[in-house]
Amino acid sequence: MPGKSSALVVAVTGLNAIDSPGPGVAVIRAIREGIGRPVRIIGLAYENLEPGIYMDGICDKTYQISYPAAGAEVLFNVIKGIHGKEKIDVIIPNFDAELYNFITIAPRLKSLGIHSFLPSFEMFDARDKLNLYSFGQKNNFFVPKDRAIYSINDLSLIEEEFGYPLVVKGKFYEAVVAYTLEQAQKAFLKISAKWGLPIIVQQFIQGTEINIAALGDGEGNAISIIPMKKLYITDKGKAWAGITLQDDSLIELAKKFIAVTKWRGGFELEVMRTADDELYIMEINPRFPAWIYLSAGAGQNQPASLVKMALGEKVEPFTDYDAGKLFIRYAWDLVVDVSRFQQFSAFGQL
């Protein structure tokens, strides 16, 4: 553990603050405000136009890293090289697609002195979209029926079982509500081209969308739970505005998930509340959501708490938060000199 007088070095991925934003910028803002000591942020970017690379006050230095498809061994060597220069204390990955590699190399990173606070493979696989329905059946959660398909021709068979509308989902990201077979086929082709197969087709549940950001200690205890109702949703289904809710049923749902899985780290439950007040778990994201800065604004700073837990510090469960806290995301034109873009593009660091 670093000395109290030295700056804590935290590496963070997910710097793409775009219309479908990564959580990285929000995570960094929360850490800077809530860690209570000097901190140096190392950004880890996949592409050279991720806005978080160039935003003032976000990253102290940013490095380009390999895409998840390159595999865990390549990732380890890249992180090891960056660690040799920066002496990273804690690393926080923020994308679903990269987590498998980070979980794989976590013990080796720990041997270098790089701490993390990630779920196990068992936890990670249990909430996977391909396993979510069976997970819900086993643990008495309401979860929509779904099917994993590998051929566009399977859609005509599924429509007889699910009817329309139905939801077409990628294995990592993106979801489209389809009201006809033609719309479902179009969504299948678009999402599979981007994220590969299988495609998940899910029963449509009518209701009110609610998201819950939470932090588990890995022993079945909830450290923090913040429910949020979406007030404005983009065409990609992302919350562009939302408000914290005080609702015991939502808190209990997240507590039950943490107790069942013994979840370690941050996660997000995407929930649909039906007209008869049933709570359906639509998706479980195994990392902080892009709106996680709201947790800091509501009084339960989840990213800062995760950093402390990664370092082995004891963090007491939060008991209160501010309901009625509103977040509104906005676009901002950032003007930078092209030389900064050229430097990152050419040398992979800035």
C-alpha positions as CSV (number, residue, x, y, z in Angstrom):
1,M,0.0,0.0,0.0
2,P,1.4,3.4,-0.9
3,G,2.5,5.8,1.8
4,K,-0.1,8.3,3.0
5,S,2.1,11.2,1.9
6,S,2.5,10.1,-1.7
7,A,0.0,10.4,-4.5
8,L,-2.2,7.4,-5.1
9,V,-1.9,6.2,-8.7
10,V,-5.2,4.9,-10.1
11,A,-5.5,3.6,-13.7
12,V,-8.9,3.8,-15.3
13,T,-10.4,2.6,-18.6
14,G,-13.6,3.8,-20.4
15,L,-12.7,7.3,-21.4
16,N,-15.2,7.5,-24.4
17,A,-17.5,10.3,-23.1
18,I,-19.7,10.1,-26.2
19,D,-23.5,9.5,-26.9
20,S,-23.1,6.0,-25.5
21,P,-20.5,6.9,-22.9
22,G,-18.1,4.7,-21.0
23,P,-18.0,5.1,-17.2
24,G,-14.4,6.2,-17.0
25,V,-14.7,10.0,-16.8
26,A,-17.5,9.7,-14.2
27,V,-15.4,7.2,-12.2
28,I,-12.4,9.6,-12.3
29,R,-14.4,12.6,-11.2
30,A,-15.8,10.7,-8.2
31,I,-12.3,9.4,-7.2
32,R,-10.8,12.9,-7.4
33,E,-13.5,14.3,-5.2
34,G,-13.9,11.5,-2.7
35,I,-10.6,9.7,-2.1
36,G,-9.4,12.3,0.5
37,R,-5.7,12.4,-0.5
38,P,-3.6,13.3,-3.5
39,V,-4.3,11.1,-6.5
40,R,-2.7,10.7,-9.9
41,I,-5.0,9.3,-12.6
42,I,-3.6,7.2,-15.5
43,G,-6.1,6.9,-18.4
44,L,-6.1,3.7,-20.4
45,A,-7.7,4.3,-23.8
46,Y,-8.4,2.0,-26.8
47,E,-9.0,4.7,-29.4
48,N,-7.3,8.1,-30.1
49,L,-10.4,10.1,-30.1
50,E,-11.8,9.2,-26.7
51,P,-12.6,12.6,-25.1
52,G,-11.3,11.7,-21.7
53,I,-7.8,11.7,-23.1
54,Y,-7.9,15.4,-23.8
55,M,-10.3,16.8,-21.0
56,D,-8.6,19.1,-18.5
57,G,-8.6,17.8,-14.9
58,I,-9.5,14.2,-15.8
59,C,-6.3,12.2,-16.6
60,D,-2.8,13.2,-15.6
61,K,-1.4,10.9,-18.3
62,T,-3.0,8.6,-20.8
63,Y,-1.7,5.5,-22.5
64,Q,-3.2,3.5,-25.4
65,I,-3.8,-0.2,-24.6
66,S,-4.6,-3.3,-26.7
67,Y,-8.2,-4.2,-27.6
68,P,-9.7,-7.1,-25.6
69,A,-9.6,-9.4,-28.7
70,A,-5.8,-9.4,-28.4
71,G,-6.1,-11.5,-25.2
72,A,-5.1,-11.5,-21.6
73,E,-1.3,-12.0,-22.1
74,V,-1.0,-9.0,-24.4
75,L,-3.0,-6.9,-21.9
76,F,-0.7,-8.0,-19.0
77,N,2.4,-7.0,-20.9
78,V,1.0,-3.6,-21.8
79,I,-0.1,-2.9,-18.2
80,K,3.2,-4.2,-16.9
81,G,5.1,-1.7,-19.2
82,I,2.9,1.2,-18.1
83,H,3.3,0.2,-14.4
84,G,7.1,0.3,-14.9
85,K,6.7,4.0,-15.6
86,E,3.8,5.0,-13.4
87,K,3.8,2.6,-10.4
88,I,0.1,2.0,-10.5
89,D,-1.6,1.3,-7.1
90,V,-5.2,0.5,-8.3
91,I,-6.7,-0.4,-11.7
92,I,-10.4,0.0,-12.5
93,P,-11.6,-1.5,-15.8
94,N,-15.0,-0.2,-16.9
95,F,-16.1,-2.1,-20.0
96,D,-17.9,-5.5,-20.0
97,A,-15.8,-6.7,-23.0
98,E,-12.5,-6.2,-21.2
99,L,-13.4,-7.7,-17.8
100,Y,-12.7,-11.3,-18.7
101,N,-9.0,-10.4,-19.5
102,F,-8.7,-8.2,-16.4
103,I,-10.1,-10.9,-14.1
104,T,-7.7,-13.4,-15.7
105,I,-4.6,-11.3,-15.0
106,A,-5.7,-9.8,-11.7
107,P,-3.5,-12.2,-9.6
108,R,-0.4,-11.4,-11.7
109,L,-1.1,-7.7,-11.5
110,K,-1.4,-8.1,-7.7
111,S,2.0,-9.6,-7.6
112,L,3.3,-6.4,-9.2
113,G,1.6,-4.3,-6.6
114,I,-1.4,-3.4,-8.8
115,H,-4.6,-3.8,-6.8
116,S,-8.1,-4.3,-8.2
117,F,-11.5,-5.2,-6.8
118,L,-13.2,-7.4,-9.4
119,P,-15.8,-10.2,-9.4
120,S,-14.7,-13.8,-9.8
121,F,-15.3,-15.7,-13.0
122,E,-18.2,-17.6,-11.3
123,M,-19.9,-14.3,-10.5
124,F,-19.1,-12.8,-13.9
125,D,-20.6,-15.8,-15.8
126,A,-23.7,-16.1,-13.6
127,R,-25.1,-12.7,-14.6
128,D,-24.1,-13.0,-18.3
129,K,-26.9,-12.3,-20.7
130,L,-26.7,-15.9,-21.9
131,N,-27.3,-17.2,-18.4
132,L,-29.5,-14.5,-16.9
133,Y,-32.8,-16.3,-17.2
134,S,-31.6,-19.5,-15.6
135,F,-29.9,-17.4,-12.9
136,G,-33.2,-15.7,-12.2
137,Q,-35.1,-19.0,-12.1
138,K,-32.5,-20.5,-9.7
139,N,-32.6,-17.5,-7.3
140,N,-36.2,-16.4,-7.5
141,F,-35.7,-13.2,-9.4
142,F,-38.2,-12.0,-12.1
143,V,-36.2,-12.2,-15.4
144,P,-37.7,-12.0,-18.9
145,K,-37.5,-15.2,-21.0
146,D,-34.8,-15.1,-23.6
147,R,-33.2,-17.2,-26.3
148,A,-29.7,-17.1,-27.7
149,I,-29.7,-17.4,-31.5
150,Y,-27.0,-17.8,-34.1
151,S,-29.0,-17.5,-37.3
152,I,-31.4,-14.8,-38.5
153,N,-33.7,-17.6,-39.6
154,D,-34.4,-18.4,-35.9
155,L,-36.3,-15.1,-35.5
156,S,-39.3,-16.5,-37.3
157,L,-39.5,-19.3,-34.8
158,I,-39.1,-17.2,-31.7
159,E,-41.8,-14.8,-32.7
160,E,-44.3,-17.6,-32.2
161,E,-43.2,-18.0,-28.6
162,F,-42.6,-14.3,-27.6
163,G,-44.8,-12.4,-29.9
164,Y,-44.1,-8.7,-30.7
165,P,-42.6,-6.5,-29.5
166,L,-39.5,-8.3,-28.5
167,V,-36.0,-7.1,-27.6
168,V,-32.9,-7.9,-29.7
169,K,-29.6,-7.6,-27.8
170,G,-25.9,-7.9,-28.4
171,K,-23.9,-10.2,-26.2
172,F,-22.0,-7.2,-24.9
173,Y,-23.9,-4.0,-25.7
174,E,-26.9,-2.6,-27.6
175,A,-30.5,-3.5,-27.5
176,V,-33.3,-2.8,-30.0
177,V,-37.1,-3.1,-29.4
178,A,-38.5,-4.7,-32.5
179,Y,-42.2,-4.5,-33.4
180,T,-42.1,-6.6,-36.5
181,L,-40.1,-9.5,-38.0
182,E,-38.4,-7.0,-40.4
183,Q,-37.3,-4.8,-37.6
184,A,-35.9,-7.8,-35.7
185,Q,-34.0,-9.0,-38.7
186,K,-32.5,-5.5,-39.2
187,A,-31.5,-5.4,-35.6
188,F,-30.0,-8.9,-35.8
189,L,-27.8,-7.9,-38.7
190,K,-26.7,-4.6,-37.3
191,I,-25.8,-5.8,-33.8
192,S,-24.2,-9.1,-34.9
193,A,-22.0,-7.2,-37.3
194,K,-20.7,-5.0,-34.5
195,W,-20.6,-7.5,-31.5
196,G,-20.7,-10.9,-33.1
197,L,-22.8,-13.9,-32.2
198,P,-24.9,-15.1,-30.5
199,I,-27.7,-12.6,-30.4
200,I,-30.0,-12.6,-27.4
201,V,-33.7,-12.3,-28.1
202,Q,-35.6,-11.3,-24.9
203,Q,-39.3,-11.1,-24.0
204,F,-40.5,-7.5,-23.9
205,I,-41.6,-6.3,-20.5
206,Q,-43.7,-3.1,-20.3
207,G,-43.0,-0.8,-17.4
208,T,-40.9,1.9,-15.9
209,E,-37.1,1.7,-16.4
210,I,-35.0,1.9,-13.2
211,N,-31.3,1.5,-12.8
212,I,-29.5,0.6,-9.6
213,A,-25.8,1.2,-9.0
214,A,-24.3,-0.9,-6.2
215,L,-21.1,-2.0,-4.6
216,G,-20.6,-5.4,-2.9
217,D,-17.7,-6.4,-0.6
218,G,-17.3,-9.9,-2.0
219,E,-18.7,-11.5,1.2
220,G,-22.4,-10.9,0.6
221,N,-22.6,-7.5,2.1
222,A,-23.8,-4.3,0.3
223,I,-21.6,-1.3,0.8
224,S,-23.7,1.1,-1.3
225,I,-26.9,1.0,-3.3
226,I,-28.2,3.9,-5.3
227,P,-31.5,3.5,-7.3
228,M,-32.1,5.9,-10.2
229,K,-35.1,6.5,-12.5
230,K,-34.4,7.4,-16.1
231,L,-35.9,10.8,-17.0
232,Y,-34.5,11.1,-20.5
233,I,-33.4,8.2,-22.7
234,T,-31.3,8.4,-25.9
235,D,-32.1,6.4,-29.0
236,K,-29.4,4.0,-27.8
237,G,-31.3,3.4,-24.6
238,K,-28.8,5.4,-22.4
239,A,-29.9,7.5,-19.5
240,W,-29.3,11.2,-20.4
241,A,-31.0,12.4,-17.3
242,G,-32.1,10.6,-14.1
243,I,-33.1,11.1,-10.5
244,T,-32.3,9.2,-7.3
245,L,-35.2,7.3,-5.7
246,Q,-35.9,6.3,-2.2
247,D,-37.6,2.9,-2.5
248,D,-37.0,0.0,-0.1
249,S,-38.1,-2.6,-2.7
250,L,-35.2,-1.6,-5.0
251,I,-32.7,-1.6,-2.1
252,E,-33.8,-5.1,-1.1
253,L,-33.6,-6.3,-4.7
254,A,-29.9,-5.2,-4.9
255,K,-29.1,-6.6,-1.4
256,K,-30.6,-9.9,-2.4
257,F,-28.4,-10.0,-5.6
258,I,-25.3,-9.2,-3.6
259,A,-26.1,-11.8,-0.9
260,V,-26.8,-14.5,-3.5
261,T,-23.7,-13.9,-5.7
262,K,-21.4,-12.5,-3.0
263,W,-20.6,-9.8,-5.6
264,R,-17.2,-8.2,-5.4
265,G,-17.0,-4.7,-6.8
266,G,-19.4,-2.4,-8.6
267,F,-22.3,-3.4,-10.8
268,E,-25.6,-2.1,-12.2
269,L,-29.0,-3.7,-12.2
270,E,-31.2,-2.6,-15.1
271,V,-34.8,-3.1,-13.8
272,M,-38.3,-2.8,-15.2
273,R,-41.1,-2.1,-12.8
274,T,-44.4,-3.3,-14.2
275,A,-47.9,-1.9,-13.7
276,D,-48.5,-4.5,-11.0
277,D,-45.3,-3.5,-9.2
278,E,-43.2,-6.5,-10.1
279,L,-39.4,-5.8,-10.5
280,Y,-37.9,-7.6,-13.5
281,I,-34.1,-7.7,-13.9
282,M,-33.5,-6.9,-17.5
283,E,-29.7,-6.9,-17.4
284,I,-26.8,-7.0,-14.9
285,N,-23.8,-5.0,-15.9
286,P,-20.7,-6.2,-14.1
287,R,-19.1,-2.7,-13.6
288,F,-20.0,0.8,-12.7
289,P,-22.5,2.5,-15.0
290,A,-21.8,5.7,-16.9
291,W,-24.0,7.7,-14.5
292,I,-21.9,6.6,-11.5
293,Y,-20.9,10.2,-10.6
294,L,-24.5,10.5,-9.3
295,S,-23.6,8.2,-6.5
296,A,-21.0,10.8,-5.3
297,G,-23.6,13.6,-5.7
298,A,-26.1,11.6,-3.6
299,G,-23.7,11.0,-0.7
300,Q,-22.4,7.5,-1.4
301,N,-19.2,7.8,-3.5
302,Q,-18.9,4.2,-4.9
303,P,-15.8,4.7,-7.1
304,A,-13.8,6.2,-4.2
305,S,-15.0,3.4,-1.9
306,L,-14.0,0.8,-4.4
307,V,-10.4,2.2,-4.5
308,K,-10.2,2.0,-0.7
309,M,-11.5,-1.6,-0.7
310,A,-9.0,-2.6,-3.4
311,L,-6.2,-1.4,-1.1
312,G,-7.6,-3.5,1.7
313,E,-9.1,-0.6,3.7
314,K,-12.3,-1.2,5.7
315,V,-15.2,0.6,4.3
316,E,-18.4,0.7,6.4
317,P,-21.7,0.2,4.5
318,F,-23.5,3.5,3.7
319,T,-26.9,3.9,5.3
320,D,-28.2,7.1,3.8
321,Y,-28.3,9.0,0.5
322,D,-30.1,12.0,-0.9
323,A,-33.2,11.1,-2.8
324,G,-34.3,13.6,-5.5
325,K,-30.7,14.3,-6.7
326,L,-30.9,14.8,-10.5
327,F,-28.2,14.3,-13.1
328,I,-28.4,15.8,-16.6
329,R,-25.7,14.8,-19.1
330,Y,-24.7,17.3,-21.7
331,A,-22.5,17.7,-24.8
332,W,-19.5,20.1,-24.7
333,D,-17.3,21.0,-27.6
334,L,-13.7,20.5,-26.5
335,V,-11.1,22.3,-28.6
336,V,-7.6,21.0,-28.5
337,D,-4.5,21.5,-30.6
338,V,-4.0,18.8,-33.3
339,S,-0.5,18.3,-32.0
340,R,-1.9,16.5,-28.9
341,F,-4.0,14.2,-31.1
342,Q,-0.9,13.5,-33.3
343,Q,1.2,12.8,-30.3
344,F,-1.2,10.2,-28.9
345,S,-1.8,8.7,-32.3
346,A,1.9,8.3,-33.0
347,F,3.3,7.4,-29.5
348,G,0.3,5.9,-27.7
349,Q,0.6,8.3,-24.7
350,L,-0.2,11.8,-23.8
